[in-house]
Every structure is written in C-alpha cells, then in structure tokens.
Amino acid sequence: MHTLANLPLPEGVQSRTLQLTTGLQMHLLEAGQPAAGAAPKPLVLLLHGFPELAYSWRHQLVALAQAGFHVVAPDQRGYGRTTGSDDRYEGDWRASGMLHLVDDALALVQALGHSHVHAVIGHDFGSPVAAWCALTRPDVFRSVVMMSAPFGGPPDQATAAQVHEALTREVNALHDLAPGRVHYQWYYAQPQTNMEMWHAPQGLHHFLRAYYHVKSADWPPNQPAPLAAWKAEVLASLPHYYVMPLHATMPEAVAPFMPTAAAFQGCSWLPDEDLAVYVSEYARRGFQGGLQWYRCSTDRDQFIKLSQFSAQRITVPSAFVGGASDWGIYQSPGAFERMQVTCTDMRFCTTLARAGHWVQQEQAQAVNALLLQFLSDTM
C-alpha cells in the first residue's frame, strides 16, 4: 500500500494505512496527530458516504485540527485505498452490514491507540454509521453529528418484518406507475449496477460531474419539501437521481443534467482537480465495494437484525447539519422528525442555505463553524 500520489492534500494532512482487527487495511487521512511522547488529543472521526472518499473531508481536517483535535477520516470498507473487503457481487456482501461498519469504526479507534472518540461525524451513508456507533456504543462514541441523512432510529422489533414488506411493496409499485420509476437504493443493490456506473457511456468524469452537480445547490430545481408517506405515488415526486426512470441506469438518469462547461469551471466547491481524485479512485476500483452497503440496507434479514435495538435512543450529545437544497433530508418520510425524538440530547438541527447534498464541501466554512461550536460545547 503506497500513499496517495498526486493527491492535492491541504498542508498538515497526512495519509497512512492501519491494519484493523476486522481484517481491513484501512487507509485514512489525518491531521492534528500528537507528536511522539506528547499528551493525546481528543479524537474526532469523520465518516464519508457514497460515492465519496476520506477526501470528502479535506476542508474539515485542517480546521478541526487547528482547534486542537486529532482528526481522522478513513476510506471506509469497500472504498478508496482501504483493502481487505470482499468487493465481488457474489462475495461476502453481508460484511458491509451496519453493525459490521460500527465494528470497523471501533477497530479503527483501537488501532489509533484511543479508548474513545470525542465525536463521530458522518455524512450521507456515513451519517447512519455514525448514528449507530453512538446508539450501540455510547461509551466509545461520546457525541455524534449527522449530516444530510437523518437517522430515524432502529426498526421496531414487533413490526420489523411487516414494515420491510410494506417498504418493498411500495418500491415495487413504482414500476407500475406511468411512467414507471425505480428507487435508487434498490437499483444500487442489483448485479449490473457496478459495471453500468464504472463504465458509464459518457465517461466516468462526466458521469460523476453530473451526479455531484444535480444533487447540489447548483441545480436550481432542488427545492425539497417533506414527503407525506412512503407510497409509490409520493416517492415519485423525488428527483430522478433518487427515484429513477424505469430501466434507466444512473449515468443515464443524471446525464440530462450535466452542467455546462462554464458552470462546472466555476464550481468552486468541486473544481476539476478535486473531482479528478474521485474519478481516479473509482476508475481504479469501481463502485461495488460501496454498493454492498446498499444491498445490506435493502435486505430483509439485515433490517430485522437491527430491530434488536428497538426503542433504544441516542443519549450522547448530537446534532444534525443538512443543506437547504437537499432532497436527501426528506427522502425517507418522517425520518427527520423521528431523529429529533431518537436523539435525547439534540444540541442543534440546522439546514444551510446555498448547500445541497454535499454540504461539508458546498458550504465548508459554515459547516466548520457549526462543528467547532458543537465540539467546544461538548468538551
């Protein structure tokens, strides 16, 4: 394993790999690491989502380190330069179940030589990972910030099987609408998806540029509102990057929204040199490692397994940050409201103007200010 050549890391951010007891060789970006022999600093763990990398936290690593924290952002299981996972579709995809991802985070804390984490902060799919860390191991993960994806709490043990059946029934009903639609999470769980995205006909650069653009505040039609229910006809109001045209691939679904050359050249939050990092990593590895997470999230047995924590709450200090232009906040009806009951010590729940789904990149300074406020208040 070599360091990330040509990665445009901010000054003060290092790249290294650690062997974990869960079998991963985890690549991470790190800032604020104490000098040898110095007293330890409070640890902050940053967990990315899909299709992202540790690099998605480039704007937070230095800012939090300068405030006195030891800040670590890993490439999570199946992503980037972290190895040791089974990325084959027919392989051990269940190893990417939520509780295994929590185990990875615990193993990383141990490998870093810490007994606990001052804060675990997750974005997109990293948000529920962070939430489950705080819910299941509050002794280790002593505060939590969720970004862009609200955590609605564990499934109810008495009704988990019926709830999953109802969720799946409405997803299948999308196919029968006129025009037909398909939910992106169930599309991501299919065997052909990796190749369709990895070898997008417009090229990986243009696919990812369109994908990141259409989920950002740069795409004017992103004017989200709460959804009334998990019903096919309601879900169909979501944009095509969430509820896709039936039979479309994700590259086909986002291609019509590719920004003009002038628009992406003026994209200050994701200039081409930063986009190139994502393109290079996904071109090398493909998407299946991350897609395994979606197979688990849509799987009946995995859903029921999580119901063992039925009615359990997040009792450590918590917060939520989202973009005002992010449909992701509302894609699971009621989750935003349930989160504020599930978290018994919610310090703030904020949406930022001029930010879509990629909030910590689109509005880095505002996010950093909120995180520093939260970290200070929970010391």
Secondary structure, 3 states (H helix, E strand, C coil): CCCCCCCCCCCCCEEEEEECCCCCEEEEEEECCCCCCCCCCCEEEEECCCCCCHHHHHHHHHHHHHCCCEEEEECCCCCCCCECCCCCCCCCHHHHCHHHHHHHHHHHHHHCCCCCECEEEEECCHHHHHHHHHHHCCCCECCEEEECCCCCCCCCCCCHHHHHHHHHHHHHHHHHCCCCEEEHHHHHCCCCHHHHHHCCCCCHHHHHHHHHHHCCCCCCCCCCCCCCCCCHHHHCCCCCCCEEECCCCHHHHHHHHCCCHHHHHCCCCCCHHHHHHHHHHHHHHCCHHHHHHHHHHCCHHHHHHHHHHCCCCECCCEEEEEECCCHHHCCCCCHHHHHHHHECCEEEEEEECCCCCCHHHHCHHHHHHHHHHHHHHCC
